[in-house]
Amino acid sequence: MKDLANVVKSLQLEEHYLMVHSLGSLPGARYAAQYQDKVKGLFMIEPIPEGFPHWVRVGTFDEDGVEQGQKRRNGWENINVLKDRLETNKQTKKWSREVLEDILKYETEVDSDGHVSIKWHPSVYNIEEMRKDTFSLLEESPNITSPTLLMVCDDNPLVASHFNLIAEKIPNIKYVIVNGLGHAIYMEEPDLIADYAASFFLDGKLPNED
């Protein structure tokens, strides 16, 4: 959250909008709750609703905080191997062709020997921070007073247990459940996200809402 606040400060932003996805919801929701006077609107896409329990669910830790050895790969023999992986992986094969091409062209680093890595910083997955993360979107929700759009997928297993309750607690919310899309909605349907963001941020409405 401090990093986000520092970016806003360095850009000398006054009131502004905030759109976050997945893990970005952890600092984003905290920021929106603390800087209520600055955030004109918050759009959360498939947010992670809590800290440590999330990492238990995905197998990073057991319930006692013991690391389970889950590793995130970030290295491929060449660009064609990465391209094949993106086109066949259960999640990324659903992404739009334009998105896949942009990743291969702009979001990779290629060594002199052709070895390819994705441009992401390993500090994003800081094991010690993840183990101690007590964030709860459910607890933070009443403090998020900005107009908020929450979008989740219909097959997200946390809809009933978490997101329906979160939607009840955020004071000024529009809650959308989309069908047939995966966690990275904006990678599959970027135009859908653009339409919702423009309509919500500029008009306070959902697309086609009277």
Backbone torsions as a table, in degrees:
resi	resn	phi	psi	omega
1	MET	NA	-38.4	179.7
2	LYS	-63.6	-37.9	177.7
3	ASP	-61.5	-43.3	179.7
4	LEU	-63.3	-44.5	178.5
5	ALA	-62.0	-37.7	179.8
6	ASN	-68.8	-37.0	176.4
7	VAL	-62.8	-45.7	179.0
8	VAL	-60.1	-42.2	-180.0
9	LYS	-65.8	-44.0	-178.1
10	SER	-65.7	-30.6	177.9
11	LEU	-85.1	-3.5	179.4
12	GLN	56.3	43.2	178.3
13	LEU	-82.0	142.3	172.0
14	GLU	-97.3	-116.0	175.5
15	GLU	-71.3	142.0	-177.1
16	HIS	-156.4	167.6	176.5
17	TYR	-99.8	158.6	-177.9
18	LEU	-139.2	125.9	177.3
19	MET	-124.3	126.4	-175.4
20	VAL	-133.1	154.8	179.9
21	HIS	-135.0	141.3	170.6
22	SER	53.6	-121.5	-178.4
23	LEU	-63.1	-23.0	178.2
24	GLY	-63.5	-16.7	179.1
25	SER	-69.6	-25.9	-178.6
26	LEU	-63.4	-57.9	175.7
27	PRO	-71.1	-32.5	-177.0
28	GLY	-63.8	-46.5	180.0
29	ALA	-66.5	-40.3	177.1
30	ARG	-61.0	-43.6	-179.7
31	TYR	-62.9	-47.3	-179.0
32	ALA	-61.4	-37.0	179.7
33	ALA	-69.4	-34.9	-176.8
34	GLN	-86.1	-32.0	-177.2
35	TYR	-112.0	58.9	-176.1
36	GLN	-62.3	-29.1	-177.8
37	ASP	-76.9	-14.7	-177.4
38	LYS	-100.4	-33.3	-173.3
39	VAL	-86.0	109.0	-179.4
40	LYS	-77.6	-25.0	179.8
41	GLY	-166.3	143.9	-178.4
42	LEU	-125.5	126.8	178.0
43	PHE	-117.7	111.2	179.1
44	MET	-106.2	121.7	-178.7
45	ILE	-109.6	117.8	179.5
46	GLU	43.3	57.3	-177.2
47	PRO	-69.9	155.2	169.6
48	ILE	-83.4	118.7	-170.2
49	PRO	-79.3	-9.6	-178.0
50	GLU	-161.7	163.2	-176.2
51	GLY	-81.0	-97.1	-172.8
52	PHE	-52.3	-45.8	-180.0
53	PRO	-57.2	-30.0	176.9
54	HIS	-63.2	-44.0	-177.5
55	TRP	-69.8	-24.8	173.0
56	VAL	-70.7	-44.1	-178.8
57	ARG	-60.0	-39.1	-176.1
58	VAL	-90.1	2.4	171.9
59	GLY	90.5	12.2	177.2
60	THR	-72.7	-40.1	178.3
61	PHE	-129.8	161.8	163.4
62	ASP	-89.1	-179.8	-174.5
63	GLU	-66.8	-15.8	177.0
64	ASP	-92.4	3.2	178.7
65	GLY	85.2	12.3	178.5
66	VAL	-82.5	126.3	-178.0
67	GLU	-63.3	134.9	-175.8
68	GLN	-101.1	2.4	173.2
69	GLY	87.0	10.3	176.4
70	GLN	-62.7	128.5	-178.5
71	LYS	-118.1	145.4	175.9
72	ARG	-105.8	116.1	-177.1
73	ARG	-71.7	138.9	174.4
74	ASN	-147.0	58.1	177.4
75	GLY	-170.3	129.1	179.9
76	TRP	-135.7	153.6	-174.8
77	GLU	-59.9	-39.2	179.6
78	ASN	-161.6	175.8	-174.4
79	ILE	-65.5	-29.9	-179.7
80	ASN	-70.8	-34.4	177.0
81	VAL	-65.9	-43.0	177.2
82	LEU	-64.6	-42.2	179.1
83	LYS	-58.6	-44.2	178.9
84	ASP	-63.9	-39.0	179.5
85	ARG	-64.4	-44.2	-179.3
86	LEU	-65.2	-34.6	-176.6
87	GLU	-81.2	-12.3	-177.2
88	THR	-118.0	-17.6	179.1
89	ASN	-61.5	143.4	-175.9
90	LYS	-53.3	-41.0	-177.7
91	GLN	-87.0	-51.6	-170.9
92	THR	-73.2	-20.4	179.4
93	LYS	-67.3	-14.7	178.1
94	LYS	-84.9	-12.6	-177.1
95	TRP	-68.1	152.1	-178.2
96	SER	-65.4	153.9	-179.6
97	ARG	-58.8	-40.6	179.8
98	GLU	-62.0	-41.7	179.2
99	VAL	-63.8	-46.1	-179.9
100	LEU	-60.4	-41.9	179.5
101	GLU	-66.2	-38.2	178.1
102	ASP	-64.3	-40.4	178.7
103	ILE	-61.3	-47.8	-178.3
104	LEU	-64.7	-32.2	-175.7
105	LYS	-88.3	-40.4	-169.3
106	TYR	-114.0	-18.1	-172.9
107	GLU	-112.9	23.6	178.5
108	THR	-126.3	158.0	172.6
109	GLU	-122.3	130.6	-177.1
110	VAL	-114.4	122.6	177.7
111	ASP	-75.4	171.1	-179.1
112	SER	-61.4	-25.9	179.5
113	ASP	-91.7	5.3	178.8
114	GLY	92.9	-8.9	178.9
115	HIS	-62.4	137.9	-173.0
116	VAL	-118.1	140.0	172.4
117	SER	-135.6	155.0	177.5
118	ILE	-84.1	145.0	179.8
119	LYS	-80.4	83.6	170.7
120	TRP	-140.8	147.6	-174.7
121	HIS	-90.9	131.3	-177.6
122	PRO	-62.0	-17.8	179.5
123	SER	-66.4	-15.8	176.4
124	VAL	-58.9	-32.4	-179.9
125	TYR	-111.7	67.6	178.7
126	ASN	-84.2	109.1	-172.4
127	ILE	-57.5	-43.9	-177.6
128	GLU	-66.9	-39.5	177.1
129	GLU	-66.1	-41.1	-179.4
130	MET	-63.5	-39.5	-178.8
131	ARG	-65.6	-31.7	-175.5
132	LYS	-100.2	5.0	-173.8
133	ASP	-75.2	115.6	-177.6
134	THR	-101.9	11.5	-176.6
135	PHE	-56.8	137.4	173.8
136	SER	-138.9	113.3	178.7
137	LEU	-64.7	-32.4	177.8
138	LEU	-61.9	-43.3	179.2
139	GLU	-71.9	-32.9	-177.5
140	GLU	-78.7	-22.7	-170.9
141	SER	-52.4	-46.0	-178.4
142	PRO	-61.6	-20.0	-179.0
143	ASN	-89.3	-4.4	178.9
144	ILE	-92.1	96.0	-173.1
145	THR	-97.4	-11.2	178.3
146	SER	-67.9	153.9	171.4
147	PRO	-53.6	128.8	-171.7
148	THR	-129.8	135.2	172.7
149	LEU	-113.3	121.2	178.4
150	LEU	-111.1	121.4	-179.9
151	MET	-122.9	125.0	177.3
152	VAL	-134.5	164.1	-179.8
153	CYS	-87.8	150.3	-177.5
154	ASP	-65.4	-26.7	-179.0
155	ASP	-95.0	9.2	175.4
156	ASN	-66.0	122.4	-175.3
157	PRO	-67.8	-7.9	-177.5
158	LEU	-101.8	8.4	-179.0
159	VAL	-58.1	-55.1	-176.8
160	ALA	-72.2	-40.4	-173.8
161	SER	-79.7	-24.9	-174.5
162	HIS	-128.7	-57.5	-167.6
163	PHE	-70.7	-35.0	175.7
164	ASN	-61.9	-38.1	178.6
165	LEU	-71.3	-40.6	177.6
166	ILE	-60.6	-43.1	-180.0
167	ALA	-62.6	-30.1	178.3
168	GLU	-73.3	-23.8	-172.8
169	LYS	-96.1	-24.0	177.6
170	ILE	-76.0	123.2	-170.4
171	PRO	-61.0	-41.0	-172.5
172	ASN	-124.8	85.0	-168.9
173	ILE	-130.7	148.8	165.6
174	LYS	-119.5	129.6	-171.3
175	TYR	-119.6	120.7	-176.3
176	VAL	-123.9	128.5	173.2
177	ILE	-111.0	118.6	-177.8
178	VAL	-99.0	150.7	-175.4
179	ASN	-103.6	140.2	169.1
180	GLY	75.9	13.3	179.6
181	LEU	-116.5	163.2	-178.7
182	GLY	-99.7	-174.8	-173.9
183	HIS	-56.4	-41.9	-180.0
184	ALA	-90.1	69.5	-174.8
185	ILE	-55.4	-43.6	-175.4
186	TYR	-67.9	-18.7	176.7
187	MET	-82.5	-28.0	179.1
188	GLU	-86.0	-43.4	-175.9
189	GLU	-132.5	70.6	-178.4
190	PRO	-59.8	-33.6	179.8
191	ASP	-67.3	-35.2	177.3
192	LEU	-60.6	-47.7	-180.0
193	ILE	-64.7	-40.7	179.2
194	ALA	-61.5	-41.9	179.7
195	ASP	-64.8	-44.2	-180.0
196	TYR	-66.2	-42.0	-178.9
197	ALA	-64.1	-47.3	-179.0
198	ALA	-62.7	-45.3	-178.6
199	SER	-66.0	-43.8	-177.2
200	PHE	-71.0	-48.4	-176.8
201	PHE	-69.5	-39.5	-174.8
202	LEU	-86.4	-34.2	-175.3
203	ASP	-118.2	-8.4	-178.4
204	GLY	72.4	18.4	-177.0
205	LYS	-128.0	168.2	170.0
206	LEU	-90.8	156.5	177.6
207	PRO	-53.4	133.9	178.4
208	ASN	68.7	11.9	178.0
209	GLU	-85.1	132.4	179.6
210	ASP	-72.8	NA	NA
